[in-house]
Every structure is written in structure tokens, then in C-alpha cells.
Amino acid sequence: MVTTNKSEQHNDPKKVDTLIGWLILIGFGGVVFVALCQNIAPYSTVITNAISGFWLFRWVGILAKITGLIFGILTLAAVQAAEVWPLLLLDTPAEEQTEEWNQKMRVACTVACGGYAIDATACARFWPALNVDFAVFRFAPTWGAVAWGNIAIAGFTLFGLAAYVFLWRYIRKVM
């Protein structure tokens, strides 16, 4: 019969590291989730405006908003999946990184660039970077004319999920 020291069981650093890692992932994941929920608005607004001209949606206005919200969520999910696809391919072990994997990585990076372009355009249209018209800013630039809050929201929306995936990969290796 093997006896164990109970004090060693309660002070296991691996369990503490795992708990801290999970708390970090859950906390940062909540912030990213809020940012992603906020990023539904640009997509749902564009889709709602595009479909509200159809005869069915003119008669039932709430149907256009619901349809825009559903397709906005689906579009956001597709764009975010495209953005993190190359990061998920990085988990492939080195011995499995063949020429086929290299081709898949090139395609994933191209798709990710397209996803970032779509996301950046949607963010720039919905959260403009300037508080004034660009023609005014061009001839008289001031720090007060820059909408720093909008730039922060757009930046976090663009790169928040990718940062979360990097954090998740790092903590998973450490735990």
C-alpha cells in the first residue's frame, strides 16, 4: 500500500497553473465574446438595409430585422472563422507539414486576408475613425478629430479573436 502526503495533494502547482490558465481563458474569452456580439451590428445593419426594399420585408418590418440579425451572425461567424483558420493550422505537427499542408496554409492565409478586409471595411463603415469629414481633417488635422474609441473597438473586433486563439494555444502548451 502506497501512502501519499495530503499536503502535497493540496499544493500541486500543476493544478494551480491549470486553474489560473482557465480563469485567464474564461475572462479574456468573455471580453472577446462581448466584442464579437457588438460586431454583429455592422453586418446585420448592412443586410437589413439591403433586404428591406423587398415587398415582403416592407410589409413586415420586424422580419427584415430578424433576417438581418440571423444573416449578420452567420456572416460574422464566417468572417471570424476565415480570420483564425491559419492560426488553427499552426497546431499541425512538423512531421505532418507536407507540401499539401503548405498549399492549404497558403489558401488559409489568402482567405484570412479576405476576411480581415471584409471585417475592416464593415468596422470602418459602422465605426468611422474620424469625428469630422476627411476633407476637413486633411487640411486641419487635430487629435480631437480622431474617434479613438471607434478605432479601439474596430481594432479589438478585428484582432480580438486571433489574440484569444494565440492565448489559448500558449496556455494549452503551458498547462
FENPEQUI-V972426 format. One record per pair of residues at least 6 apart in sequence whose ideal C-beta (glycine too) atoms are under 6 Angstrom apart, sorted by the first residue. I is the first residue (numbers start at 0). J is the second residue. D is the distance in whole Angstrom. If there is no record, write none. Layout:
# FENPEQUI-V972426
i j d
I J D
I J D
This chain:
# FENPEQUI-V972426
i j d
17 174 5
20 170 4
20 174 5
27 163 6
31 159 5
31 160 6
31 163 5
34 155 5
34 156 5
34 159 5
38 75 6
38 156 5
39 71 5
39 72 6
39 75 5
41 121 4
41 125 4
42 71 4
42 74 5
42 75 5
43 67 4
43 68 5
43 71 3
46 67 4
46 70 5
46 71 5
47 63 5
47 64 6
47 67 3
50 56 5
50 63 6
51 63 5
56 62 6
56 63 4
78 114 5
78 117 5
78 118 5
79 160 5
81 110 5
81 111 6
81 114 3
82 111 5
82 114 4
82 115 6
83 160 6
83 161 6
83 164 5
84 107 4
84 111 6
85 107 4
85 108 5
85 111 5
86 164 5
88 104 6
88 107 6
91 100 6
118 157 6
122 153 4
122 156 6
126 149 4
126 152 5
126 153 5
128 146 6
128 150 5
129 136 5
129 144 6
130 144 5
130 146 5
131 144 5
136 144 5
